[in-house]
Amino acid sequence: QVQLAESGGGSVQAGGSLQLSCAPASYPPPGRCFAWFRQVPGKEREGIAFIRTPTNLGSTADSVKGRFTIDRDSAKNTVYLQMNTVKPEDTAMYYCAFLADTYVAVTSACPRGATQYNTWGQGTQVTVSS
């Protein structure tokens, strides 16, 4: 089973940038999806960015579109979430997730629900101050 190691969280001022990294312990097969989710206490886990192997085509949720981008470096086997122009409402615990056992066709979008992902990182806290 693929294990995920996240890094890059921390504190940043509003308007600043932060990059999160997610490094799987093993190389994923083709047709699999990685995703970034975030969660604040008392709310459901929100999917914000998704990317499929090996095309590395990514997409983002409307809540972060234009500010956050997801990318994957195949050579380093690492998934990144680049967070630009952050806002206080971006404060949350951020999780990397992997859909390990489902092949996603190149013509299909990665699933967006948290319950559909079966492998999770430990989470990394992002705090944005105003």
Secondary structure, DSSP 8 states (H G I E B T S, - for coil): ---EEEE--EEEETT--EEEEEEESS---SS-EEEEEEE-TTS--EEEEEEETTTTEEEE-TTTTTTEEEEEETTTTEEEEEE-S--GGG-EEEEEEEE-S----TTS-----GGG--EE---EEEEEE-
